Amino acid sequence: MKKLALIALASLLSHVGSAQSGKNHQGGQKNQNLSVDEQAKKETQRVSQKLSLTKDQEVQWEEAAKERIRDSEPIRAKMKGSTTPEERQQLKKEMKANRDAFETRTESFLTPAQKTKYEDLKKAHGQNNHGGHKGHHSQKKSSAITD
C-alpha cells in the first residue's frame, strides 16, 4: 500500500486530470506503457487545460515533465526490487528531491494565478487519492506519505 501511495505521489501531475474528473486511480497504470515523451505530452495537455498554459509554458512544462519522468524511472525500478526499510527510505528521499526539483522548475514560469490553481489541484488530488488510506496507517506512516 505504501508503494502505491509513493508512486501516486511521485506521479502526482500525471494523475491530476484523472483525479479531478473522478476517474479510477488505475488509469495511471496505463502511462507505464507510454514512452517518456508520450507521458510528458499527455500530462502537459491535461495540465494546460486545467491551468490555461500558454504555448511557451506548455513547452517548458513538457520539458520539465520529461526530466522528472526520466529521473523517476530508475528510482521506481529500484523501489520495486528494494527489500530493506533503509533502502526504501533513501529511495523515497530521492523521489521527493525529484518532485521538488520539478516543482521549482514549473513554478518559475507559472503566473501567480496559475500557481494558486496548481496548488488547489494538488490538494484535491491528495484528498482523492490518499484521504481514504489514512485510516489504514498510523499517524507517523501517514505523514511520511504526505512529505
N, C-alpha and C positions, 0 to 999 in steps of 0.2 A: 504494500500500500504506500509506503514511504517512497519507493522507487517511482511509482506512478505520479505521486504528488510532485516529486522533484522534476521529473520530465515535463510535467504540465507547467510548472513554474518556468523552467528553462525555455520552454517554447511558448511562453505567455502570449507573445504577439502573434504567433501563428494561429492562436485559437481565439483571439479577441472577437472576431466576427462570428464564429460559431457560438460562443458563449452569449453574445448579445442577442442572437436570434433564437436562443433556446435549444439549439441542436445538441445532440448527444456528444459527449466528450470523445467518443470513439472515432469521430470524424478526423481527429488529429492523427490517428494511426495511418491514414491514407497518405499523409505527407511523407512517410518513410519511403514510399515507393517513388517519390519525385526526386529529381536532381536538385542540387543546391540552388541552381538558378531558377528552377521552376517553383521551388518552395518560396524563395525570396520574392519572386514576381507575384505569386498568389497572395502572399502576406501583404505586399505593397498595395495591391489592388483593394484588398479589404480595408486596410488602414486608410488609404487615400479616400475611400468613400466615407469612412467614419469621421476623419479629420479635415476633409476638404483640402488635401495637399495640392500644392502647385506642381507643375511638371518637374521643375527643378528639385523640389522636395521629394517627389516620387523617386527620382534618380538617386538622390542621396540616401533615402530610406532603403531602397533596394540594395545599394552597395553595403550599407551598414548591416542589413539583414543577412546578406551573403557571408559577410565576415563572421557574424555571430553564429550562423548555422555551421559554417566550416570549422570554426573553433570548438563548437559543441560536440561535433561528431566523435572525435576521439575520446572525449570525456565520457560520453554516453556509452561507447563501446567498453571502456574500462569499467564503468559503473555496472554493466551487465555481468562482467566477469569478476568484480571485486568481491572479496569474501570477508575482509576484516573491517570492523567498525572504524578503525583509524583511517584506513584507505578510503572508505566511503565518505568520511568526514572531510578528508582532503579534496576529494572529487567534488563534493558539494561546494566547497570554498572556491574551487576553480570555476564551477558553473556560475556561481554568484558573481565572481570577478568578470566573467564574460558578459553576463547580463548587465552589470554595472557599466562596463565599457560601452555597450550598445546604448544604454540609456543616456550616458553622457554625450555620445555622438549624435543621437537623434534630437536631444534637447537643444543642441547647438543651432539647429535650423528650424525648429518649430516656433511659431508665434506664441505669445502668452496665452491666447485663447485656445490654441491647439494643444498646448501643454496641459491646460486645465482639463480639456475634454479627454486627452490621453490618460491623465491620472484617474478620471472618473471611469473610463473604460477598464483600466487595470483593476480598480477597486471592485467594480461589478463582476469582472471575470474571476477574481479571487473569491468572492462570495458565492458565485455559481459553482465553482469547482472545488472549493475547499471548506465551505461552511458546513456541509454535511459530514465531513470527516473528523471534525474536531471532537465529536463525542467518542470516537474510537481511539483517541490518543490522549496521553497525559498532557497537561499544560506545557511541560517542558518540550515534548515532542512537537506539539502544535506550533510553538514559537520557532522551532527550527525550520519548519516548513515555510513560514512566512518571512524568514530572514532575507 
